[in-house]
Amino acid sequence: DFLRDVRGMFAIILWDRARGQLVLARDRFGIKPLYYHRTDQRIVMSSEIKALFADPTTPRRFAWDRALSVPLAAAAPRFSPEQMCTWFEGVESVPAATVLRVDLRDGRTTEHRYWELPTEADESTSAEGFIERYGDLLEESVQDCATADTELGLFLSGGIDSSIVLALARKRAEGLHTFTALSGGTRDNGDAEHSSWLARQWGIPNHQVLFEPGLTPTPEQ
């Protein structure tokens, strides 16, 4: 139940020694991935599918039926949200806003959804009220993310979203640096230029990182 009060993206794996259970959980919107593969004898888990393939029990077989069942992949209209599935046989994904318990004593699995997206709004709230509330939540979220014991960086795309985040973060994060992807596309559409201009207005360093076709950045880069 503590997850109801946790904000931000996360994927959690806990070992409940008293109950002999593995507890897997994901954030509300499923931003942080969490995959697993189970057999009668073992379970392997990771935030990336390729890590599961390091275990010899995980099959490396593409699941065509799964892939084609996704409306977007099948070029079919989509009228309702679908449960996320992987395109590999035997590889499952923990659903968003869900706690998955795996009992290692008898193999039973239970799912508990701890949060649902609200579907109703207070009709008495004015448009100005919604805007004000949204601004408060956004500023509070940026403030929480800007609280850290290490250096902070911000991806500055040049669009309105990252520009607003920069305007709010600069008040909280000392020594903030911004980073912008420099490519033919960001040059042509003006994003790179606007990112540089915006950072100069706030007096914040902007590092424009060149991404060329075929270039794979190293960890140091």
Beta strands, then each sheet from edge to edge (+ up, - down):
strand 1: 11-16
strand 2: 21-26
strand 3: 35-38
strand 4: 43-46
strand 5: 92-93
strand 6: 98-103
strand 7: 109-113
strand 8: 153-155
strand 9: 177-182
strand 10: 206-210
sheet 1: 1+ 2- 6+ 7-
sheet 2: 4+ 3- 5+
sheet 3: 8+ 9+ 10+
end
